[in-house]
Amino acid sequence: MQHFSLKGQTREVGNKAVIKAFRKQGLVPCNLYGNGVENTLFTVRAKDLQSLINTPAAYIVDLELDGKVQTAVLHELQFHPVSDICLHVDFFAVNETKPIAINVPIAIQGHAVGVQKGGKFSQNLRSLRISALMKDLPDNITIDITKLDLEKRIVAGDVKMEKVSVLTDKDAVICLVRATRSSAAAAAAESAQ
């Protein structure tokens, strides 16, 4: 999995006025916790954070706080409801020895047989929640839809990867091909002959 470097500045616990002042300076308040790491409050520049949060890709984040580097993953983001500005970020500390649970984007590959017969392709999930050791985490999950026929679907339970556990509900539909009126009429005409 790809790594993303991010520099932060530790901070003390503050009230609303202090947090508001950080945001006016273009800083985003953050929190690092979990995996035996002491809860750490810090700020990062909003500009530095944009490349990390405005992408469907998943990253292992190398946080540099006061000269020390800590590996982490994005855990939770809070956005302003109107302006869509990032207000707060929670990072979860990770290491090489314990499995990491993370959302990884899905990459669709191929052309479905059902679409060639006139069906309509629909993708319901854009990412899957998986668990694996840091060294085994993939950048994305490739799903081949070449054999996907009319009224067929691929569910999360169909995804099998070595050294990776899929945490998303096994019955969650990733993608499917629905029959359209024209494909149903063509199938009826074909069976009538």
PENOR-V542567 format. One record per run of one state. SS is the DSSP state (H for helix, E for strand, L for the rest). FROM is the first residue (numbers start at 0). TO is the last residue. If there is no record, write none. Layout:
# PENOR-V542567
ss:SS from:FROM to:TO
ss:SS from:FROM to:TO
This chain:
# PENOR-V542567
ss:L from:0 to:1
ss:E from:2 to:9
ss:L from:10 to:14
ss:H from:15 to:23
ss:L from:24 to:25
ss:E from:26 to:33
ss:L from:34 to:35
ss:E from:36 to:44
ss:H from:45 to:52
ss:L from:53 to:58
ss:E from:59 to:64
ss:L from:65 to:66
ss:E from:67 to:78
ss:L from:79 to:84
ss:E from:85 to:92
ss:L from:93 to:98
ss:E from:99 to:108
ss:L from:109 to:111
ss:H from:112 to:115
ss:L from:116 to:118
ss:E from:119 to:122
ss:L from:123 to:125
ss:E from:126 to:131
ss:L from:132 to:132
ss:H from:133 to:135
ss:L from:136 to:139
ss:E from:140 to:143
ss:L from:144 to:151
ss:E from:152 to:154
ss:H from:155 to:157
ss:L from:158 to:159
ss:E from:160 to:160
ss:L from:161 to:162
ss:E from:163 to:165
ss:L from:166 to:171
ss:E from:172 to:177
ss:L from:178 to:179
ss:H from:180 to:191
ss:L from:192 to:192
